[in-house]
């Protein structure tokens, strides 16, 4: 590994910035849902979640609490698990590409696999945190 890359990756701000980038969509999503509660409830109803207000509240809680745990750096594994499971379930709920055709299928397939990539990112964040705590 080039020395300059090692120097960047070895810095504490880089570790925090990587975590912030990973959870940025969840921080924004939770804040937007709180700011537009009727929209958040309508979104859950659109996906067939009943009762929609319960699922909207749970979504906001998972997005904000999971992101906060990851950024805090304590119980990172829990925040990563929360957001990883949430993201996996959301991928199947919001992007059922196997039921679609044409351009709609293309877009949903892409979104589905982007969600899987995020799940992998949460697993990697937990693994990196574990290695850092073990001093590896």
Secondary structure by P-SEA (a helix, b strand, c coil): ccaaaaaaaacaaaaaaaaaaaaaaaaaaaaaaaacaaaaaaaaaaacccaaaaaaaaaaaaaaaaaaaaaaccaaaaaaaaaaaaaaaaaaacccccccccaaaaaaaaaaaaaaaaaaaaaaaaaaaaaaaacc
